[in-house]
Amino acid sequence: MSSCRQSFGYNRISDFDFLGFRKSPGMVHSANTLGRFIADLMQKQKHNNSSLAQLAGVSESAVRNLLKVGIDPRAKDPDAHTLRKVADALGVDPLKVFRLAGYIPSGAEIISVRAEYLGVLFDQLAPEKQDAILSLYEALSTTSPAKGSIQSMRQASSDALAGIDLALPGMLRLTANQLIVDYNMTEPQDVSRIEPNAAALNTVWEKVPDDTRERIKALIQHKLSLSYDPTMVDENWRR
């Protein structure tokens, strides 16, 4: 199950640095497995298995298993609810924990905090100022696809999805979440109920490319088979 979890996810600005720690001067962390990440935090906060389990409201065996994830191949895939509880107890952004556990992506698919912050500022600008920024991006773009996407955005500024590839990971997640809610899906096989005219963001399901539809369906099945509720990471995901 761990290998199939290495896709799809969520991202947001928070009071944490890009590694998932609460911001504080001089804090550096290099743990690249969930087990080492949790162990380092426990050491910094002077927790043992028992004290963390009590604080998080989970069993000691669950804590022991978390400490093995990414280190011992016999470790069980951690439960999403346990991950959220332990993240909250340790005061760490749950996004970091979910990434290390393989629930959501890491690496190139995750934008930087600066990029997301600039995106928020962009949305607050007047339309003519947004167009001015897009024109600068268009001028600086070095590839034809990028220029074409930006030109589409400028020509259809009222269409939030103009120029955006629906196959991007973020768009796949948004579409999957929308369909799960619209069809009140609870089981992986519920993907078969998606109708050709179903709304898929600003288009309809039958117009979504075949390979993209298959990726969205796979994501929906994966989430439902894991009993993975996105609200455990982002409470506003339905909005």
C-alpha positions as CSV (number, residue, x, y, z in Angstrom):
1,M,0.0,0.0,0.0
2,S,2.9,2.4,0.7
3,S,4.0,2.5,-2.9
4,C,0.6,3.5,-4.2
5,R,0.4,6.3,-1.8
6,Q,3.1,8.3,-3.5
7,S,0.7,10.6,-5.4
8,F,-1.9,13.2,-4.9
9,G,-2.3,15.6,-2.0
10,Y,-2.9,19.0,-0.6
11,N,-0.8,22.1,0.2
12,R,-1.5,25.4,2.1
13,I,0.3,28.3,3.9
14,S,0.6,27.8,7.6
15,D,2.6,29.0,10.6
16,F,5.2,26.3,9.9
17,D,8.3,26.4,7.8
18,F,8.6,24.4,4.6
19,L,9.8,21.3,6.5
20,G,6.7,21.3,8.7
21,F,8.1,22.7,11.9
22,R,6.8,25.7,13.8
23,K,9.0,28.6,12.8
24,S,11.7,29.4,15.2
25,P,15.3,30.8,14.7
26,G,18.0,28.3,13.9
27,M,15.8,25.2,13.7
28,V,17.1,22.7,11.2
29,H,15.9,19.2,10.4
30,S,17.1,16.6,7.9
31,A,15.0,13.5,8.8
32,N,13.7,11.9,5.6
33,T,11.7,9.1,7.0
34,L,8.6,9.3,9.2
35,G,10.2,7.2,11.9
36,R,13.3,9.4,12.3
37,F,11.2,12.5,12.0
38,I,8.9,11.4,14.9
39,A,11.9,10.2,16.9
40,D,13.7,13.5,16.6
41,L,10.7,15.4,17.7
42,M,10.1,13.2,20.6
43,Q,13.7,13.7,21.7
44,K,13.5,17.5,21.4
45,Q,10.3,17.5,23.4
46,K,11.5,14.9,25.9
47,H,8.7,12.4,25.1
48,N,8.9,8.7,25.5
49,N,6.5,6.3,23.8
50,S,4.1,6.3,26.8
51,S,3.9,10.1,27.2
52,L,3.4,10.7,23.5
53,A,0.7,8.1,23.3
54,Q,-1.1,9.6,26.2
55,L,-0.9,13.1,24.9
56,A,-2.0,12.1,21.4
57,G,-4.7,9.8,22.6
58,V,-3.3,6.7,20.7
59,S,-1.9,3.4,21.8
60,E,1.8,2.9,22.6
61,S,1.9,0.2,19.9
62,A,0.8,2.8,17.4
63,V,3.7,5.1,18.5
64,R,6.1,2.2,18.3
65,N,4.9,1.4,14.8
66,L,5.3,5.1,13.7
67,L,8.9,5.0,14.8
68,K,9.6,2.1,12.5
69,V,7.9,3.6,9.4
70,G,10.5,4.1,6.6
71,I,13.1,2.2,8.7
72,D,11.7,-1.2,9.3
73,P,10.0,-2.8,6.2
74,R,7.8,-4.8,8.6
75,A,6.2,-1.6,9.9
76,K,2.5,-1.3,9.2
77,D,1.1,1.5,7.1
78,P,0.1,4.2,9.7
79,D,-3.6,5.0,10.1
80,A,-4.5,8.5,8.9
81,H,-6.3,9.4,12.1
82,T,-3.3,8.3,14.1
83,L,-1.0,10.5,12.0
84,R,-3.2,13.6,12.6
85,K,-3.4,13.0,16.3
86,V,0.4,12.5,16.7
87,A,1.1,15.6,14.5
88,D,-1.2,17.7,16.7
89,A,0.4,16.4,19.9
90,L,3.9,17.2,18.7
91,G,2.9,20.6,17.3
92,V,4.0,19.9,13.8
93,D,2.2,20.6,10.6
94,P,0.2,17.4,9.7
95,L,1.2,18.0,6.0
96,K,4.8,17.1,6.8
97,V,3.7,13.9,8.6
98,F,1.3,12.9,5.8
99,R,4.0,13.5,3.2
100,L,6.5,11.3,5.0
101,A,3.8,8.6,5.4
102,G,3.2,8.7,1.7
103,Y,-0.4,10.0,1.8
104,I,0.5,13.2,-0.1
105,P,3.4,14.1,-2.4
106,S,6.8,15.5,-1.7
107,G,9.5,17.0,-3.9
108,A,8.8,18.8,-7.1
109,E,5.0,18.6,-6.9
110,I,4.9,20.8,-3.8
111,I,5.2,24.5,-4.4
112,S,7.3,26.6,-2.0
113,V,5.7,28.7,0.7
114,R,6.9,31.8,-1.1
115,A,5.2,30.7,-4.3
116,E,1.9,30.0,-2.5
117,Y,2.1,33.4,-0.7
118,L,2.7,35.2,-3.9
119,G,-0.3,33.4,-5.4
120,V,-2.5,34.7,-2.5
121,L,-1.3,38.2,-3.2
122,F,-2.0,37.8,-6.9
123,D,-5.7,36.9,-6.2
124,Q,-6.0,40.1,-4.2
125,L,-5.0,42.3,-7.0
126,A,-7.4,44.1,-9.4
127,P,-7.9,42.4,-12.8
128,E,-5.8,44.9,-14.7
129,K,-2.9,44.4,-12.3
130,Q,-3.2,40.6,-12.6
131,D,-3.1,41.0,-16.4
132,A,0.0,43.1,-16.1
133,I,1.8,40.4,-14.0
134,L,0.6,37.7,-16.5
135,S,2.0,39.8,-19.4
136,L,5.4,39.8,-17.6
137,Y,5.3,36.1,-17.1
138,E,4.4,35.6,-20.7
139,A,7.4,37.7,-21.8
140,L,9.7,35.8,-19.5
141,S,8.4,32.3,-20.4
142,T,11.0,30.3,-22.4
143,T,8.7,27.5,-23.7
144,S,5.8,27.6,-26.1
145,P,3.4,25.6,-23.9
146,A,4.0,28.0,-21.0
147,K,3.4,31.0,-23.2
148,G,0.2,29.4,-24.7
149,S,-1.2,28.7,-21.2
150,I,-0.6,32.3,-20.1
151,Q,-2.1,33.7,-23.2
152,S,-5.2,31.6,-22.6
153,M,-5.4,32.9,-19.1
154,R,-5.2,36.5,-20.3
155,Q,-7.8,36.0,-23.0
156,A,-10.3,34.4,-20.7
157,S,-9.7,36.1,-17.4
158,S,-13.2,35.2,-16.1
159,D,-12.5,31.5,-16.5
160,A,-10.5,30.4,-13.5
161,L,-9.3,27.3,-15.3
162,A,-8.3,28.9,-18.6
163,G,-4.9,27.7,-19.7
164,I,-4.6,25.2,-16.8
165,D,-3.9,21.6,-17.5
166,L,-6.5,19.4,-15.7
167,A,-3.9,16.6,-15.5
168,L,-1.8,18.6,-13.0
169,P,-1.7,17.0,-9.5
170,G,-3.5,19.8,-7.9
171,M,-6.3,19.8,-10.5
172,L,-6.7,16.0,-10.2
173,R,-7.2,16.4,-6.4
174,L,-9.7,19.2,-6.8
175,T,-11.7,17.2,-9.4
176,A,-11.6,14.0,-7.3
177,N,-12.8,15.8,-4.2
178,Q,-15.6,17.4,-6.1
179,L,-16.8,14.1,-7.5
180,I,-16.6,12.4,-4.1
181,V,-18.9,15.0,-2.7
182,D,-21.3,15.4,-5.7
183,Y,-21.9,11.6,-5.8
184,N,-21.7,11.0,-2.0
185,M,-19.1,8.3,-2.6
186,T,-18.2,6.0,0.2
187,E,-16.8,2.9,-1.5
188,P,-14.1,2.6,-4.2
189,Q,-16.6,1.0,-6.6
190,D,-18.7,4.2,-6.5
191,V,-16.5,5.7,-9.3
192,S,-18.7,3.7,-11.7
193,R,-21.6,6.0,-10.9
194,I,-19.9,9.0,-12.5
195,E,-22.1,10.2,-15.4
196,P,-20.8,11.6,-18.7
197,N,-22.3,15.0,-18.0
198,A,-20.9,15.2,-14.4
199,A,-19.4,18.5,-13.5
200,A,-15.6,18.3,-13.4
201,L,-14.5,21.7,-12.3
202,N,-15.4,24.0,-15.2
203,T,-15.9,21.3,-17.7
204,V,-17.9,18.0,-18.0
205,W,-16.6,14.5,-17.3
206,E,-16.9,13.3,-20.9
207,K,-14.7,16.1,-22.1
208,V,-11.9,15.3,-19.7
209,P,-9.1,13.3,-21.6
210,D,-9.3,9.5,-21.1
211,D,-6.0,9.2,-19.3
212,T,-6.9,12.1,-17.0
213,R,-10.2,10.5,-16.2
214,E,-8.5,7.2,-15.3
215,R,-6.1,9.0,-13.0
216,I,-8.9,10.8,-11.2
217,K,-10.9,7.6,-10.8
218,A,-7.7,5.9,-9.4
219,L,-7.3,8.7,-6.9
220,I,-10.9,8.5,-5.8
221,Q,-10.6,4.7,-5.3
222,H,-7.4,5.1,-3.5
223,K,-8.8,7.6,-1.0
224,L,-11.9,5.7,-0.3
225,S,-10.1,2.4,0.1
226,L,-7.8,4.1,2.7
227,S,-10.8,5.7,4.5
228,Y,-8.7,8.8,3.9
229,D,-10.7,12.0,4.7
230,P,-9.0,15.1,3.3
231,T,-10.4,17.2,6.1
232,M,-7.8,15.6,8.3
233,V,-5.3,17.7,6.5
234,D,-7.4,20.6,5.1
235,E,-10.7,21.4,6.9
236,N,-11.8,23.6,4.0
237,W,-11.3,21.1,1.2
238,R,-15.0,20.9,0.4
239,R,-15.3,24.7,-0.1
